[in-house]
Amino acid sequence: MRVNSAVCKIVYYLFVFSMVVPFQMVMYPLAKTADTLHLSTPFTIPIIYLGFGAGMATFMFTGFIKTLPLEIEEAAAIDGCGAFRTFFMIILPMLKPTLISVGILEIMWIWNDYLLPYLVLDINKYRTIPIHIQYLQGSYGTVDMGATMALIVLSIIPVIIFYLTCQKYIIKGVAAGAVKG
């Protein structure tokens, strides 16, 4: 069930190391690579975000899985569950608070990100809400406050709705972490 090999440890530490490397260190080569691989559209930029978000997600999931007693998996094996069924029927439901916590952190980061889309996307064709808010700041200090405030509200509403729908799982995840930690 749980794999504790040298290869897994190396991959885990590579993911953790990716959290340590600042984005500013890799932003120029990343923009060049994204342009070369034609990843400069809103439909392909999630591939880049997957690479940057995988480190934190792996770190959080590994930490949660390590707190689960091995006896749960052993009991499932005794009851006749295979590895896949144990994961999908036993472990994955227990991961729900961690899944939602990781989801909220990733969504907040991606939704509010300014620098990566600014570097990768063609600004004349595609603009995210944070980039468009910045472009509403006109020259010589002129600001269209009505449009700016409307875009700010528009950018906040989906995150608030997502948080409110997932709030009970976040509270369970924090409470479980406090008891086990």
N, C-alpha and C positions, 0 to 999 in steps of 0.2 A: 504494500500500500504506500507507505512513505518511503521515499528514495533518499538515501543519505550517502550518495557517492561523491567522489571528488569533482566530477564534471558538474553535478548540480550545485555544489558549493561555489565553483568558479563562476558559473552563470549567475548565481545569486549575487555574488560580490561584484560582478560586472554591472548588474542592474543597480545595486546600491551605489557603486561608484558613479553611475550616470547621474545620480541626484547631487553629487558633490561638484561636478563640473558645471561652472556657471554658463548660462546661455550665451552671454556676451563673448565667451571664448570660442564658441562654435558657430556664431551667427553668420559670419561671412562665408565660410565653406558650405554651410547649410543652404544659404541662399543660392550660391553657385550650383550646388548639387541639385536643389529643387528645380532650378531653371533648366539644367541639363536633362533631368529626368521628366520634365514637363509636369511637375507637381505644383504649378503655380495657378491653380484654379480652386475655387471654393469646394469643388467636389473631390479633389485629390489632397488637399491640405490636411484632412484627418489622418492620413498616413504618417505625416510628420508628427502630428500630435500624439499618435500612438507610440512612437519611439520615445518621445520625451516623457509621457505619462506612465510608461511601463515600469520605470524604476520605483516610483512611489507606490504604485499598485502592488507590485511584487513584494515590496518591503512590508506593506500592511497585511497582505494576505498570508505571507509566510509567518509573520508574528502571530496572527490569529490561529492559524493551523497548528503552530507549536503549542498553543495553550490547550488544544483539544486533547483529552485523554486518549491514548492509544487503545484503551479497552473498548471504546465505542466502535472502532473499526474491527477489532477482534470479534466483538459480539455480532456484528453484521456478517462477518465471514463465517462464524459458527451457524448463523441462521441461513446461510446459503447464498449470500450476496457476493457477487464478483466485485472486482475493483471499480468498474464503471458504475455499477448500480449502487455501490456503497457511496461513491462520490456524489452521484446525482440525487439519490434518495435520502441520504443521511447527512453528508457533510455540506452540500450546497445550501439546503434550507438553514443550516446553522450559520452559514456565511452571509445570510441576507443583510444583517446590520452593517457588516464590513463592506459588502458590495455597494450598499446605498451610500455609506460614508465616502468611499472612494469615488463613487459616481458624482456626488455633490462636489467634492473637492476638484475633480477633473472638469466638471461642467462649469463651475465658477471660474476656474483658471482659463479655460478655452473661451468662454463667453466674454470675459473681460480682457482678453489678451489684445494688446495693441502692437507690440514690436514684431512678433513673428508674421502675422498677416501683412503688416506694413512692408516687411522685407521681402516676402515671398510673392504676394499677390500683385497683379498689375493694377495699380491704384486707379488708373483711368477707366478700367472695366469693372473692377470689383472693389467694394468697400465694406468692411465690417462696421457695426454700429460705433465702436470706439473711434475708428478712423474717420467715419463720417462726422462725428461730433467734433473732432479736431479740425476738420475742414470747414465747419461752420464758423470757426473763428476767422473772421475776415481780415483783410489787411487794414492797417492803420487803426487797429483796436475796435473795429466794428464787429458786433456779435448779434446774431439772430437768436435772441434769448428764447423766443417761443419755440422755435424748431429745436434748439438745444435741449430745453427742458422736456419736450415731447420725446426726443430720442433717448434721453436719460431714463424717463419713466418706461419707455418701451424696452429698454435694456434690462431694467430691474424686474419687471413683472414676471417673465418666464422663470427666473431663478427663484423668486418668492413662491410661485405656484408649485414648482418642483420641491422646494424645501417643505412647504406645508403638507404636501401629499406624502412625503417620506419622513416626516418628523418623528413619528412613533418608533420607526426603526432606528433612527439616529439615537434617540434616547435609550433604547434597548442596547445599542452597541456601546454607548458610553457607560451605561450601568454595568454591562458585562465586563467591559475593560477595567472598571474600577474594582469590581469584585475579584477578578482573576489577577489583576496587576498587583 
